[in-house]
Amino acid sequence: MSSIADKLAAQLGPELVLRDEATLRACRRDAWVVSELDDLEGAPMPLPACVVRPRAVEHVAAVVRACAETGTPLVPSGLRSGVCGGVLASAQSVVLDMSSFANVRGIDSRDLIGSFDAGVRGSDAEARANEQGLTLGHFPQSIAISSVGGWVATRAAGQFSTGYGSIEELLLGVEAVLPDGSLLSSGPIPRAAIGPDMRQLLLGSEGTLGVITGVKLGLRRLPELRRCAAFYVKDMASGFDAQRGILQAGWSPVVLRQYDAREVARLFSPYRRNSDALLLVVHEGPREKVEAEAAAVARQLLGAGCEEAPAAATEHWLKERNKVPTFRSFLESGVIVDTIEVAAPYSHIGALYDAAVKRLGTIPGIWNGSAHSSHAYRSGLNLYFSFAVQPKDKARLRASYHECWSAVMESCLEHQGTIAHHHGIGRVRREWLARELGSAGLATLRALKHSLDPLGIFNPGVLLPDVPG
Ligand SMILES: Cc1cc2nc3c(=O)[nH]c(=O)nc-3n(C[C@H](O)[C@H](O)[C@H](O)COP(=O)(O)OP(=O)(O)OC[C@H]3O[C@@H](n4cnc5c(N)ncnc54)[C@H](O)[C@@H]3O)c2cc1C
């Protein structure tokens, strides 16, 4: 009997079906810090049966059908920058690596629609739009290490989302191979009222409901002007309220980011003032709009008790914003670090911040528990917590990690927050999802999963919590 790898190699050609150990190891997981720790400690590493690099939609459909016929688990993957364990191959699974399915299908500079194969690297998509004086307006910190298909599959948010929207607002059309091998194609449309929106089915599906093969994104013309500003805020709660005032007044700066005093000390030391928080503001667009908005927002913030800080702080962030230390360097010194992004309405966000930081502070070995907000809306905003913990005994790294996650997740659920703003659920948040969705929400998600993927072969272990008992 031939293996799934033999079967796929016979169908697709051996050049698309990789079986060498180096590729299997490299493609088996994403950037989740727990997988990094497993690797560092030499934990048993199940390897997939093969890694398939499709170059056409028909290749994807052939892999999906072969996996369905043989009951083989299929793990869709983009560029594996996910930080929640969304890609973690089990033994004998097939990893569908979309990184070679990466053609720009077209940039329409009249309708402002960019059409991409799902594996196109974010920075390549942006560069192609830039050639025509356009931009995606979507700048996740991982833009150079993530794919446009991955953005849709995880419901990503870029650093300029406050002005330009997150991926769900930019997504005009999507194409995907469903678990039965059929091709779903939706859009591109500016809007439609044709019943439930098929794009929403794939947004945040994390490889559990189909393989996204094509993405159509709304584009923008490159802005005429950018202007930066920064403000000192006496505490996080008053800064949240100041952000609320700006957005509810109808202004739309592209960036509003507010760092707590710990993060100001760590990331903005030249601009630090006492124990103030720091609010960064970026305006972009046509000159007249930017000038009017910058003046009005500054007036409003000063009126709300904020004080002007050097705009150089915001320029510094713009320059340095995509540089991050690796998880591995911390793990090697016995410290586990991670980030957790959540969101809540304005009426609850201050209490959520206080509760989570307080809880993190009680965890033995904690070095840092801090947060900034980076995506603001008229009704609330997100918080992006960072923690670093060094248990006395290295054997407790995983337990300490879980304590930190629990501290933030529990605070979030107690204060009407959502447990994930933009990284998704993956493996790390599964245990808390049921409490946010409620029993009807969870049952609906399970029913959807079962009807599309009755064999349960699409990315098992991700998103959906295990059935208890
Ligand atoms: C340094 C760093 C900074 C980051 N900054 C941001 C940020 O600013 N904003 C943000 O939103 N995220 C950020 N992330 C998280 C990550 O980059 C995003 O989640 C990104 O969208 C993942 O894209 P990817 O191509 O790497 O997907 P992968 O990591 O390969 O996959 C992620 C999930 O999507 C599924 N998937 C991927 N491609 C497909 C497909 N074609 N069809 C079906 N399922 C698919 C996978 O099965 C998996 O469940 C950051 C990560 C890192 C390491």
The ligand as a Tripos MOL2 file, in Angstrom:
@<TRIPOS>MOLECULE
LIG
   53    58     1     0     0
SMALL
NO_CHARGES

@<TRIPOS>ATOM
      1 C1          7.3400   39.2030   15.2000 C.3       1 LIG1
      2 C2          5.8670   38.9810   14.9380 C.ar      1 LIG1
      3 C3          5.0390   40.0850   14.8390 C.ar      1 LIG1
      4 C4          3.6710   39.8960   14.5640 C.ar      1 LIG1
      5 N1          2.8820   41.0080   14.4040 N.ar      1 LIG1
      6 C5          1.5700   40.8440   14.0990 C.ar      1 LIG1
      7 C6          0.7310   41.9860   13.8970 C.ar      1 LIG1
      8 O1          1.1670   43.1530   13.9580 O.2       1 LIG1
      9 N2         -0.5880   41.7750   13.6140 N.ar      1 LIG1
     10 C7         -1.0910   40.5190   13.5060 C.ar      1 LIG1
     11 O2         -2.2940   40.3820   13.2430 O.2       1 LIG1
     12 N3         -0.3310   39.4260   13.7080 N.ar      1 LIG1
     13 C8          0.9840   39.5470   13.9850 C.ar      1 LIG1
     14 N4          1.7760   38.4330   14.1690 N.ar      1 LIG1
     15 C9          1.1830   37.0880   14.0520 C.3       1 LIG1
     16 C10         1.2560   36.4950   12.6250 C.3       1 LIG1
     17 O3          2.2240   37.1220   11.8390 O.3       1 LIG1
     18 C11        -0.1030   36.6020   11.9630 C.3       1 LIG1
     19 O4         -0.9910   35.7680   12.6570 O.3       1 LIG1
     20 C12        -0.1240   36.2470   10.4720 C.3       1 LIG1
     21 O5         -1.3920   36.5840    9.9580 O.3       1 LIG1
     22 C13         0.1490   34.7790   10.1850 C.3       1 LIG1
     23 O6          0.3940   34.6350    8.7970 O.3       1 LIG1
     24 P1          1.2600   33.4120    8.2590 P.3       1 LIG1
     25 O7          1.2680   33.4570    6.7920 O.co2     1 LIG1
     26 O8          2.6060   33.4220    8.8950 O.co2     1 LIG1
     27 O9          0.3920   32.1830    8.7780 O.3       1 LIG1
     28 P2          0.8210   30.8670    9.5370 P.3       1 LIG1
     29 O10         1.5270   31.1870   10.7970 O.co2     1 LIG1
     30 O11         1.5060   29.9560    8.5960 O.co2     1 LIG1
     31 O12        -0.6100   30.2470    9.8820 O.3       1 LIG1
     32 C14        -1.4440   30.8610   10.8300 C.3       1 LIG1
     33 C15        -2.7760   30.1200   10.8890 C.3       1 LIG1
     34 O13        -3.4810   30.3240    9.6760 O.3       1 LIG1
     35 C16        -3.6650   29.0980    8.9640 C.3       1 LIG1
     36 N5         -3.3740   29.3960    7.5580 N.ar      1 LIG1
     37 C17        -2.3010   30.0420    7.0390 C.ar      1 LIG1
     38 N6         -2.4180   30.1520    5.7110 N.ar      1 LIG1
     39 C18        -3.5870   29.5640    5.3730 C.ar      1 LIG1
     40 C19        -4.2720   29.3570    4.1390 C.ar      1 LIG1
     41 N7         -3.7730   29.7820    2.9780 N.pl3     1 LIG1
     42 N8         -5.4640   28.7100    4.1740 N.ar      1 LIG1
     43 C20        -5.9960   28.2850    5.3410 C.ar      1 LIG1
     44 N9         -5.3880   28.4410    6.5270 N.ar      1 LIG1
     45 C21        -4.2040   29.0870    6.5430 C.ar      1 LIG1
     46 C22        -2.7330   28.0930    9.5960 C.3       1 LIG1
     47 O14        -3.2610   26.7830    9.5390 O.3       1 LIG1
     48 C23        -2.6380   28.6110   11.0240 C.3       1 LIG1
     49 O15        -3.7290   28.1350   11.7790 O.3       1 LIG1
     50 C24         3.1450   38.5870   14.4390 C.ar      1 LIG1
     51 C25         3.9950   37.4840   14.5600 C.ar      1 LIG1
     52 C26         5.3370   37.6690   14.7910 C.ar      1 LIG1
     53 C27         6.2300   36.4720   14.9110 C.3       1 LIG1
@<TRIPOS>BOND
     1     1     2 1
     2     2     3 ar
     3     2    52 ar
     4     3     4 ar
     5     4     5 ar
     6     4    50 ar
     7     5     6 ar
     8     6     7 ar
     9     6    13 1
    10     7     8 2
    11     7     9 ar
    12     9    10 ar
    13    10    11 2
    14    10    12 ar
    15    12    13 ar
    16    13    14 ar
    17    14    15 1
    18    14    50 ar
    19    15    16 1
    20    16    17 1
    21    16    18 1
    22    18    19 1
    23    18    20 1
    24    20    21 1
    25    20    22 1
    26    22    23 1
    27    23    24 1
    28    24    25 2
    29    24    26 1
    30    24    27 1
    31    27    28 1
    32    28    29 2
    33    28    30 1
    34    28    31 1
    35    31    32 1
    36    32    33 1
    37    33    34 1
    38    33    48 1
    39    34    35 1
    40    35    36 1
    41    35    46 1
    42    36    37 ar
    43    36    45 ar
    44    37    38 ar
    45    38    39 ar
    46    39    40 ar
    47    39    45 ar
    48    40    41 1
    49    40    42 ar
    50    42    43 ar
    51    43    44 ar
    52    44    45 ar
    53    46    47 1
    54    46    48 1
    55    48    49 1
    56    50    51 ar
    57    51    52 ar
    58    52    53 1
@<TRIPOS>SUBSTRUCTURE
     1 LIG1         1 GROUP 0 **** ****
